[in-house]
Amino acid sequence: MKPDIRDSSRGGDKEVILIVDDVPDAVEVVRRNLDRLGYQTVSATSASDAVRLLEQTAVDLVITDYKMPQASGLELIRYIRENRGDTEIIMITGYASVEGAVEAMKFGASEYLSKPFTDEELIASVERTLDKLRLHRSMRIAVTEAQAPAGFIGDSATMRVVYSNIAKSARTTATVLVTGESGTGKELVARAIHYNGERAAAPFVAVNCGGIPESLLESELFGHVRGAFTGATESRAGFFQTADGGTVFLDEVSEMTAAMQVKLLRVLQEKEIYMVGSARSIGVDVRVIAATNKDLRALVSKNLFREDLFYRLNVISIEVPPLRARADDILKMIGRFAEKFSAEAGRPAPRFSVRALELLMGYQWPGNVRELENTIHRLVVMSDNDPIDAPDLPALMRGNQIRETNFKRPLAEVEAEYIRNVMSSVGGNKSRAAEILGIDRKTLREKLKSK
C-alpha cells in the first residue's frame, strides 16, 4: 500500500508529523487529534512505506507502532537515527512492558506510549517531544551563528567544524598549525583566532616565509643590530619584537630552510630571540600560528622538515577544507562577492542565470575561495549582461565537463592546459600558481617556456 501523503494542516507553520501503523483506524485516531491542533500529518501503513516517504519528505516527528508485519517499529527507529538525525520519534504499542520501553528509548525514541492512551496523553507526548526538538534546533542555530567569525561565508558542516576549532583555539595561547590548499583562507583563520582571543588588542603580524629571500628571513623575523651585515646602518626590530604580546602568523612555514627551522624551534622552546649580529637574547611573548599547503608529516618522513619543530607547531591543528568540499557555501559566496564588488563599482548587483550558477557550482576551483572571489570580481566589472550567463564565464569553466571526459589527449597537452588554467585563475601570479601546482617557481617558469 502506498503511503498517504495528504497534507492535513490548517497552519503552514506547524511541524510535519508522520504516523506509521498497519491498522488504518489507529492512524485515523491519531491523525484526527493532530489535525485539530493544526499539525501537518502524513501516514504510512508499514515501515518500508515510511522509509520511502522519509526519503522524499522533511518530517519533524514520527509516531510509529511497535508491532508491524515484515519490519518492526524498532527497525524503523534504527533507520531514522542513522539517516534522519533531526527527526524525533514516539513509539506506540499495545504490548507494554518495562523492557519494551527501555529498548525503544535505547534505539532512539523520545517518548513511549502504551495502548490504549487518551487524547490528552497523546497530545502531551507530542508537545513534549516537539518542544525538545525546537530547543535543540534553536541551540544549534545559536551555536552556528556564534561560531562563524567575521569575514567567513558559509555554514556547511565542514566549515562549522572549522568555526568550532577557531573558538576553542581562541581560548588558549597554544601554538596552532593551519593546513589547507592555497586560497582556502588560512590567514583568515589565523586572524579569527587572534582577534577572538585575549591577545586581540595586541599586534597581529603576518609573515610570508616563502616570499622573503632566504638570506633576509632571519633578519626580518628576529631583527638585526647595526653593523650585523653590509647595509645594516642601524639596528632594526624584527617581526617577533613588533608582535610582542600578540601573534605572529608564519604562512608557508614549510618553505623555511633547515637552519631557520632550528632557530624557530629555539624561539618556541625558550621564548627568546637573538637579533642578527647580537650575542644577547631578548625575551618575547608571542603566540605563533603557522600555516602550510603542504603535508608536513610527509616532509618530516623525507627529512625535509624537522620532526621536533613539527610537533611544536602542531599543538592544535585546524584543516581548512577546499571549496569543492563545501559546495553548499558556493552560492552564498557568489551572492556576497557580487554585492561587494557591485557596491565598489557603484552599480546594482547582477543576477546569474541558472546555467551560469550550475557551471560555477560544478567547477573544481583549484584556487579555492580566492579564485572564486577573483572570478566574481571579474564578472561584475567586465560583464554587461544581466543576468550573467554561461558565455560570460571563463572558457575553462564552460568547457570543463567536456574536457574531463576526453581521454584521447596527450598528457603533455593536458598538463599545459591545466597550467594555463591555474595561471588564469590566480591572475598570472606565479608564486600562487606554483603553490597550487605543488612545484617551485623555477620549475613553473621552465614549464611555461616549453608550452
TORROSE-558942 format. One record per residue (C-alpha): residue number from 1; x, y, z. Coordinates in pm, whole numbers, plus 50000, padded with zeros to 5 digits. Layout:
NODE  nuvex      X      Y      Z
NODE    NUM      X      Y      Z
...
# end
This chain:
NODE  nuvex      X      Y      Z
NODE      1  50000  50000  50000
NODE      2  50137  50342  49908
NODE      3  50193  50596  50184
NODE      4  49924  50858  50227
NODE      5  50089  51197  50181
NODE      6  49783  51417  50221
NODE      7  49863  51749  50384
NODE      8  49602  51788  50660
NODE      9  49739  52102  50822
NODE     10  49539  52410  50890
NODE     11  49854  52608  50979
NODE     12  50156  52622  50749
NODE     13  50398  52694  51032
NODE     14  50323  52374  51224
NODE     15  50558  52075  51221
NODE     16  50514  51775  50991
NODE     17  50423  51450  51173
NODE     18  50438  51104  51016
NODE     19  50201  50840  51162
NODE     20  50302  50478  51099
NODE     21  50064  50192  51188
NODE     22  49941  49886  50997
NODE     23  49588  49946  51134
NODE     24  49414  50227  50938
NODE     25  49168  50302  51221
NODE     26  49458  50360  51462
NODE     27  49615  50600  51213
NODE     28  49288  50790  51181
NODE     29  49251  50838  51557
NODE     30  49596  50991  51589
NODE     31  49553  51197  51273
NODE     32  49223  51346  51391
NODE     33  49377  51468  51716
NODE     34  49676  51623  51541
NODE     35  49462  51781  51268
NODE     36  49265  51955  51539
NODE     37  49585  52124  51661
NODE     38  49685  52233  51311
NODE     39  49979  51997  51255
NODE     40  50066  51870  50907
NODE     41  50013  51495  50904
NODE     42  50124  51222  50665
NODE     43  50086  50848  50716
NODE     44  50215  50508  50615
NODE     45  50094  50154  50695
NODE     46  50437  49984  50703
NODE     47  50796  50061  50794
NODE     48  50908  50026  50431
NODE     49  50643  50277  50314
NODE     50  50754  50510  50594
NODE     51  51118  50489  50481
NODE     52  51021  50578  50122
NODE     53  50820  50874  50248
NODE     54  51106  50991  50473
NODE     55  51337  50991  50171
NODE     56  51101  51231  49992
NODE     57  50956  51448  50269
NODE     58  51101  51656  50553
NODE     59  50941  51513  50868
NODE     60  50980  51658  51218
NODE     61  50820  51381  51425
NODE     62  50745  51013  51360
NODE     63  50477  50836  51566
NODE     64  50516  50465  51499
NODE     65  50357  50142  51617
NODE     66  50587  49877  51766
NODE     67  50447  49555  51618
NODE     68  50403  49563  51238
NODE     69  50434  49298  50966
NODE     70  50774  49249  50798
NODE     71  50972  49531  50966
NODE     72  50901  49642  51321
NODE     73  50887  49989  51470
NODE     74  51231  49932  51626
NODE     75  51381  49877  51282
NODE     76  51218  50198  51162
NODE     77  51364  50383  51464
NODE     78  51709  50247  51381
NODE     79  51676  50374  51023
NODE     80  51565  50720  51139
NODE     81  51851  50754  51387
NODE     82  52106  50652  51126
NODE     83  51970  50868  50844
NODE     84  51745  51142  50987
NODE     85  51915  51280  51295
NODE     86  51689  51585  51314
NODE     87  51365  51383  51343
NODE     88  51207  51295  51681
NODE     89  51023  50967  51749
NODE     90  50732  50849  51965
NODE     91  50680  50472  51997
NODE     92  50325  50337  52044
NODE     93  50249  49978  52137
NODE     94  49977  49754  52271
NODE     95  50237  49523  52423
NODE     96  50358  49746  52702
NODE     97  50646  49637  52921
NODE     98  50937  49794  53101
NODE     99  51175  49603  52872
NODE    100  50995  49731  52563
NODE    101  51013  50090  52684
NODE    102  51382  50060  52764
NODE    103  51451  49905  52423
NODE    104  51260  50178  52239
NODE    105  51449  50451  52428
NODE    106  51780  50275  52367
NODE    107  51713  50269  51992
NODE    108  51637  50643  51997
NODE    109  51268  50704  52071
NODE    110  51197  51018  52274
NODE    111  50863  50900  52416
NODE    112  50682  50567  52469
NODE    113  50302  50543  52475
NODE    114  50106  50229  52573
NODE    115  49770  50145  52413
NODE    116  49506  50239  52498
NODE    117  49601  50603  52560
NODE    118  49381  50908  52596
NODE    119  49374  51203  52360
NODE    120  49530  51412  52635
NODE    121  49818  51166  52680
NODE    122  49888  51166  52305
NODE    123  49883  51544  52276
NODE    124  50100  51590  52586
NODE    125  50356  51344  52448
NODE    126  50361  51516  52108
NODE    127  50403  51861  52263
NODE    128  50686  51746  52494
NODE    129  50870  51585  52205
NODE    130  50831  51882  51972
NODE    131  50937  52124  52247
NODE    132  51254  51919  52280
NODE    133  51308  51932  51902
NODE    134  51256  52311  51892
NODE    135  51501  52361  52178
NODE    136  51769  52152  52009
NODE    137  51723  52341  51682
NODE    138  51739  52682  51847
NODE    139  52055  52583  52034
NODE    140  52215  52455  51715
NODE    141  52133  52776  51527
NODE    142  52270  52988  51811
NODE    143  52593  52789  51822
NODE    144  52638  52809  51446
NODE    145  52588  53184  51443
NODE    146  52819  53236  51740
NODE    147  53092  53023  51587
NODE    148  53106  53194  51246
NODE    149  53375  53465  51287
NODE    150  53371  53791  51094
NODE    151  53484  53756  50735
NODE    152  53371  53395  50690
NODE    153  53094  53299  50449
NODE    154  52903  52973  50473
NODE    155  52760  52734  50727
NODE    156  52832  52396  50568
NODE    157  52907  52107  50801
NODE    158  53279  52116  50720
NODE    159  53302  52488  50798
NODE    160  53111  52451  51125
NODE    161  53393  52222  51237
NODE    162  53643  52495  51145
NODE    163  53442  52759  51337
NODE    164  53432  52534  51642
NODE    165  53808  52479  51627
NODE    166  53869  52854  51592
NODE    167  53660  52922  51903
NODE    168  53846  52657  52103
NODE    169  54185  52781  51983
NODE    170  54100  53142  52070
NODE    171  54051  53042  52434
NODE    172  54412  52925  52460
NODE    173  54760  53057  52380
NODE    174  54883  52726  52234
NODE    175  55061  52713  51900
NODE    176  54830  52637  51607
NODE    177  54907  52477  51271
NODE    178  54656  52569  50997
NODE    179  54662  52343  50692
NODE    180  54479  52355  50361
NODE    181  54516  52424  49994
NODE    182  54617  52764  49861
NODE    183  54330  53012  49863
NODE    184  54117  52839  50127
NODE    185  54152  53119  50384
NODE    186  54426  53002  50622
NODE    187  54526  53357  50714
NODE    188  54160  53441  50778
NODE    189  54151  53151  51027
NODE    190  54466  53281  51197
NODE    191  54324  53634  51226
NODE    192  53996  53498  51366
NODE    193  54186  53307  51636
NODE    194  54387  53618  51728
NODE    195  54103  53871  51727
NODE    196  53869  53644  51925
NODE    197  54131  53570  52191
NODE    198  54283  53751  52487
NODE    199  54559  53898  52264
NODE    200  54313  54080  52036
NODE    201  54433  54427  52141
NODE    202  54797  54338  52065
NODE    203  54956  54323  51716
NODE    204  54887  54053  51460
NODE    205  55187  54024  51227
NODE    206  55161  53809  50913
NODE    207  55483  53680  50754
NODE    208  55502  53501  50418
NODE    209  55802  53277  50476
NODE    210  55807  53172  50111
NODE    211  55804  53529  49984
NODE    212  56111  53654  50173
NODE    213  56457  53567  50034
NODE    214  56638  53307  50243
NODE    215  56922  53547  50319
NODE    216  56683  53805  50468
NODE    217  56431  53587  50654
NODE    218  56625  53565  50982
NODE    219  56674  53941  50993
NODE    220  56307  54002  50908
NODE    221  56187  53767  51182
NODE    222  56429  53849  51461
NODE    223  56574  54188  51366
NODE    224  56940  54289  51341
NODE    225  57188  54518  51515
NODE    226  57387  54791  51350
NODE    227  57681  54654  51151
NODE    228  57549  54295  51151
NODE    229  57593  54278  50773
NODE    230  57666  54506  50480
NODE    231  57396  54771  50462
NODE    232  57288  54735  50827
NODE    233  57346  55102  50911
NODE    234  57116  55093  51211
NODE    235  56952  54842  51441
NODE    236  56605  54730  51344
NODE    237  56345  54521  51528
NODE    238  56208  54208  51362
NODE    239  55854  54076  51332
NODE    240  55873  53885  51661
NODE    241  55959  54204  51852
NODE    242  55692  54400  51665
NODE    243  55434  54138  51762
NODE    244  55538  54118  52129
NODE    245  55228  54044  52334
NODE    246  55038  53944  52022
NODE    247  55054  53688  51741
NODE    248  55299  53606  51462
NODE    249  55141  53424  51167
NODE    250  55402  53224  50973
NODE    251  55249  53146  50636
NODE    252  55419  52886  50413
NODE    253  55626  52768  50710
NODE    254  55728  52460  50508
NODE    255  55949  52688  50292
NODE    256  56188  52758  50580
NODE    257  56541  52624  50538
NODE    258  56680  52370  50784
NODE    259  56888  52641  50953
NODE    260  56583  52866  51001
NODE    261  56381  52573  51133
NODE    262  56640  52529  51410
NODE    263  56616  52896  51502
NODE    264  56236  52891  51506
NODE    265  56239  52579  51724
NODE    266  56458  52759  51976
NODE    267  56220  53055  51985
NODE    268  55925  52825  52054
NODE    269  56114  52639  52327
NODE    270  56293  52927  52501
NODE    271  56056  53219  52430
NODE    272  56353  53433  52331
NODE    273  56523  53554  52013
NODE    274  56868  53659  51905
NODE    275  56891  53959  51674
NODE    276  57128  53901  51383
NODE    277  57474  54016  51493
NODE    278  57394  54007  51866
NODE    279  57502  53752  52129
NODE    280  57240  53872  52378
NODE    281  56898  53709  52387
NODE    282  56573  53907  52407
NODE    283  56264  53758  52568
NODE    284  55943  53773  52361
NODE    285  55582  53696  52449
NODE    286  55441  53591  52114
NODE    287  55183  53335  52011
NODE    288  55278  53153  51691
NODE    289  55023  53039  51434
NODE    290  55178  52863  51135
NODE    291  55020  52764  50805
NODE    292  55111  52543  50512
NODE    293  54954  52400  50200
NODE    294  55189  52102  50212
NODE    295  55181  51776  50405
NODE    296  55431  51843  50683
NODE    297  55417  51481  50803
NODE    298  55528  51368  50459
NODE    299  55809  51626  50461
NODE    300  55918  51501  50804
NODE    301  55935  51143  50674
NODE    302  56159  51264  50389
NODE    303  56381  51462  50631
NODE    304  56277  51787  50466
NODE    305  56117  51928  50781
NODE    306  56230  51887  51142
NODE    307  56017  51641  51337
NODE    308  56065  51825  51668
NODE    309  55957  52153  51508
NODE    310  55653  51984  51353
NODE    311  55533  51869  51695
NODE    312  55599  52214  51844
NODE    313  55385  52375  51574
NODE    314  55116  52107  51568
NODE    315  54985  52150  51923
NODE    316  54644  52243  51778
NODE    317  54570  52155  51416
NODE    318  54299  52314  51203
NODE    319  54239  52189  50849
NODE    320  54058  52432  50620
NODE    321  53856  52237  50358
NODE    322  53890  52311  49986
NODE    323  53598  52489  49822
NODE    324  53496  52175  49631
NODE    325  53430  52006  49969
NODE    326  53189  52280  50075
NODE    327  52970  52319  49767
NODE    328  52676  52427  49986
NODE    329  52861  52754  50053
NODE    330  52940  52846  49691
NODE    331  52602  53010  49619
NODE    332  52628  53220  49935
NODE    333  52978  53331  49834
NODE    334  52870  53421  49482
NODE    335  52593  53643  49623
NODE    336  52816  53805  49884
NODE    337  53104  53873  49643
NODE    338  52867  54006  49375
NODE    339  52717  54251  49626
NODE    340  53061  54357  49750
NODE    341  53215  54429  49409
NODE    342  52896  54585  49271
NODE    343  52888  54829  49563
NODE    344  53252  54917  49496
NODE    345  53170  54978  49130
NODE    346  52860  55181  49215
NODE    347  52619  54956  49028
NODE    348  52337  54715  49120
NODE    349  52436  54358  49194
NODE    350  52390  54141  48882
NODE    351  52174  53832  48858
NODE    352  52310  53495  48742
NODE    353  52131  53255  48508
NODE    354  52058  52902  48625
NODE    355  52311  52764  48373
NODE    356  52583  53004  48491
NODE    357  52524  52901  48853
NODE    358  52533  52532  48756
NODE    359  52871  52580  48589
NODE    360  53009  52778  48883
NODE    361  52885  52512  49124
NODE    362  53029  52228  48914
NODE    363  53375  52379  48868
NODE    364  53653  52228  49084
NODE    365  53807  52564  49192
NODE    366  54179  52476  49216
NODE    367  54240  52828  49353
NODE    368  53957  52784  49605
NODE    369  53788  53088  49764
NODE    370  54050  53328  49628
NODE    371  53981  53208  49273
NODE    372  53603  53231  49320
NODE    373  53633  53585  49456
NODE    374  53855  53692  49165
NODE    375  53616  53532  48916
NODE    376  53309  53711  49053
NODE    377  53503  54039  49066
NODE    378  53596  53999  48701
NODE    379  53236  53913  48602
NODE    380  53092  54213  48788
NODE    381  53342  54453  48630
NODE    382  53359  54313  48277
NODE    383  53014  54169  48200
NODE    384  52742  54394  48057
NODE    385  52478  54122  48069
NODE    386  52207  54083  48330
NODE    387  52166  53806  48410
NODE    388  52526  53689  48376
NODE    389  52503  53377  48160
NODE    390  52724  53081  48070
NODE    391  52901  53259  47778
NODE    392  53018  53529  48021
NODE    393  53215  53276  48228
NODE    394  53581  53196  48163
NODE    395  53629  52934  47891
NODE    396  53784  52682  48130
NODE    397  53458  52674  48328
NODE    398  53232  52645  48025
NODE    399  53426  52355  47875
NODE    400  53526  52187  48198
NODE    401  53286  51893  48179
NODE    402  53362  51817  47813
NODE    403  53737  51818  47869
NODE    404  53706  51589  48170
NODE    405  53552  51315  47957
NODE    406  53805  51340  47671
NODE    407  54059  51065  47737
NODE    408  54234  51077  47397
NODE    409  54453  51383  47458
NODE    410  54832  51353  47517
NODE    411  54947  51405  47876
NODE    412  55167  51700  47779
NODE    413  54868  51878  47626
NODE    414  54652  51821  47935
NODE    415  54933  51944  48161
NODE    416  54988  52256  47952
NODE    417  54620  52342  47956
NODE    418  54592  52286  48330
NODE    419  54891  52514  48395
NODE    420  54734  52785  48177
NODE    421  54404  52749  48364
NODE    422  54571  52775  48703
NODE    423  54771  53080  48592
NODE    424  54448  53241  48471
NODE    425  54267  53161  48797
NODE    426  54530  53347  49004
NODE    427  54567  53642  48771
NODE    428  54913  53540  48649
NODE    429  55066  53525  48999
NODE    430  55347  53269  48955
NODE    431  55400  53217  49329
NODE    432  55034  53130  49386
NODE    433  55022  52914  49074
NODE    434  55330  52722  49189
NODE    435  55164  52662  49528
NODE    436  54851  52519  49365
NODE    437  55054  52302  49124
NODE    438  55282  52177  49402
NODE    439  55603  52283  49224
NODE    440  55859  52559  49280
NODE    441  55872  52884  49080
NODE    442  56178  52770  48882
NODE    443  56001  52454  48761
NODE    444  55692  52658  48675
NODE    445  55899  52905  48469
NODE    446  56057  52615  48278
NODE    447  55718  52458  48209
NODE    448  55575  52791  48088
NODE    449  55871  52835  47850
NODE    450  55819  52491  47700
NODE    451  55446  52531  47637
# end
